[in-house]
Structure formats: C-alpha cells, structure tokens
Amino acid sequence: MIYTALGDSITFGENASSWANAYPQLTVSALNSCSRRVTGYVLARPGWSSCDLLDAVIWRGASVIRHAAVVSIWIGGIDLANAALLSLRNQQPLPAKQFAANYKRNLRGILAQIKKGSHARIICCTQYNPFPNSPLSVEGIDGLNRLTIEIAQCYGANIAPAHTWFEGKQADLIYGYRKGKIEDALSGFLPIHPNDRGHRVIAAGLAPYLIPRN
C-alpha cells in the first residue's frame, strides 16, 4: 500500500527531533510493524498555506498521488495563523469571510486534483488548537475545522479528528508551548508544532484511518 501525506510544517516534521519521528514516518512504521506493507511519501514544506499546497499538488504531486491507496491532508494552520497575527497586530477582528473563502477554494482544489489523478481514499485531518487560552484562536480553529469537515464531506473524504487528540494536552504535546496564547508567537517563534510525543499521538490516532477497508 502506498500512503502519501500532504501538508505544511506539521507534516514535514518541523520541531520533531528527526525526520523519522514525524507522524507520517511513525504511522508507516506502526502499520509495517503489524505485518502490513506500506510505503510512505510526503509532500509538505514549512510555511505552506493551503494555496501553496494546492500549487504543489498541481505541479509536483502527480507522481506521489497517482498510485497512492490513501492520501492524508493536514493544512490550514498557516492560513489561520497569518490571519490571526495580522488581526492581533492591527487590533482588528479576524477577517473571517476572506479567510473562509480562500481556504474553501484551495481545499476544494486540492481534493478535486487528488480525485482527478487517483482513486486514493482521502483523509482530511482537523487542526488542534496551539493557543487554547486565546478566544480568537478558539474561534478561528473551530471555524477552520468546520470548513474542513464540510468540504471533506462534499468530496467523500474521511475526517481524522486530530483536534480531539490534543484537546487539554497541548502543554505536553506542542514544542515550545508557553502560555497557550496567540501573544506567545509575537516574539517570532511559533509554538505550534508537535514535539516528538505529539507526533506519536498523531500517528497512533491516524493509523487506523489508513488501514484498507475490507
């Protein structure tokens, strides 16, 4: 079975202690340890927004998507983080309508492109909240996840509820976690990525979704 993980810095493994400790590799290792034959590919880069991932899927993704049996998508955190930080700096409300329109367009494009180029099962991952103590972040993450679920269902994709795996455990699972507030990111360092424990939690949660249906 070929598994392709699409995403941003989380899927890339930013702040994991090594490439092997990022969730896509851990997921493949877990499935192979159960006597399954799984080959994994990753198309992800730090800083990628949903627009960047759509471009990558269109122009670079054919070879890793065409023969995949299952594809996971983890995207949207950068879109939301950029919008939230701009809102915070300008002391203005989150531009929810503009954010939603852009994200919906891009995620629909990603899903359509995958379906056009392969017969893979698609798993859309929801986003955990790295700033649970900021109402702006709670509102934004909830909105992002509602959009993800809505669009995924329209394309027949499954939902992996990653936000539930981290809920109430962010301090233990996020690298550089401080106070759980958006203001923690104003220093220039974004405490948003999983640490090694966080990646293990994601892999344990995601693996069952990748097992082929009978």
Buried (B, 14 or more C-beta within 10 A) or exposed (E): BBBBBBBBBBBBBBBBEEEEBBBBBBBBBBBBEEEBEBEBBBBBBBEBBBBBBBBBBBEEBBEBBBBBBBBBBBBBBBBBBEBBBEBBEEEEEBBEEEBBEBBBEBBBBBBEBBBEBBEBBBBBBBBBBBBBBBEBBEBBBBBBBEBBBEBBEEBEBBBBBBBEBBEEBBEEBBBBBBEBBBEBBEEEEBBBBBBBBBBBBBBBBBBEBBEEEE
